[in-house]
């Protein structure tokens, strides 16, 4: 350095501590100890163990790691790979700031609620109801509650689903794919109707409050004009929707309509869309349900919420419009068959269809500006040769969702 030149400060990049998984508060040794207990082994993770971030456009609250355990012994009976899902404060805080555009108070308590809820549902299905395989859930190996032993995170370890396919909101799946999901959804509902006391334990009041803050009338009204970029020639529809927002962007009204559609609380998945299903292709090229994943938001409520969200994400507008009644009938018939003579189904198929129509505007309209704003970011992860088709699929769903919301708003509001 020559005289008179200003010395530049040296900025050191901190080296991640290798004892922690994906720079979270969760240590390898914690997971190792728990898996040793689960598999009844004293094998350890080898020096070549690894964790890679897993799941593009998934895991907004948690960090998902694809782990190669590199066991030192018992390799023939131990899983070579697994999924470690870690929930700490950072993921939920970042999501809240993105959605709410403000800091959310007591985020540690809420992260703990979301994580512990998921771990509890895996234990319920595996150990108490003994139906995790029937409901196509990934095998649950081990987990820790958020905050256990002072660790400001929680984790669950699950089987790795080899060969699984993910379909996002910018993809469509076939009717047969939806039928698979609706049958599992009906089985879930029937299990819950047989154990109402347990179902009532699943409450997510934090999520309700978060949605109240995120999708207020003022925020939704401010976001509606942004949709014209993606849905041109729909200004009149959006203007009409804007006049109805006091009813549509109202979480209390949403909850009231859910209660009316299902007088007795049922166990719901809570985040049911195509990307939370692991698919596989059959010999005819159809996407079939392999596993149903991401059980962070199960709650006591109405299955109509799950039905609306899944159909919005799964099918083109035309196919959904032509087949909605048939799919809801399939769900209802399966639920009745699963309940048998032991349990009374708490609604009629007519109540389900009416609930669907009433909830479509409330479920759809508040979130459309948010997802429209997200699509450009999401499409960046799509391979270049697939982007045009992905955008066309997404925009079809956006436009038909607006049209459907207007149709049922005129009918019911």
Order of alpha helices (4+ residues) and beta strands (2+ residues): alpha-beta-beta-beta-alpha-alpha-beta-beta-beta-alpha-alpha-alpha-alpha-alpha-alpha-alpha-beta-beta-beta-beta-alpha-alpha-alpha-alpha
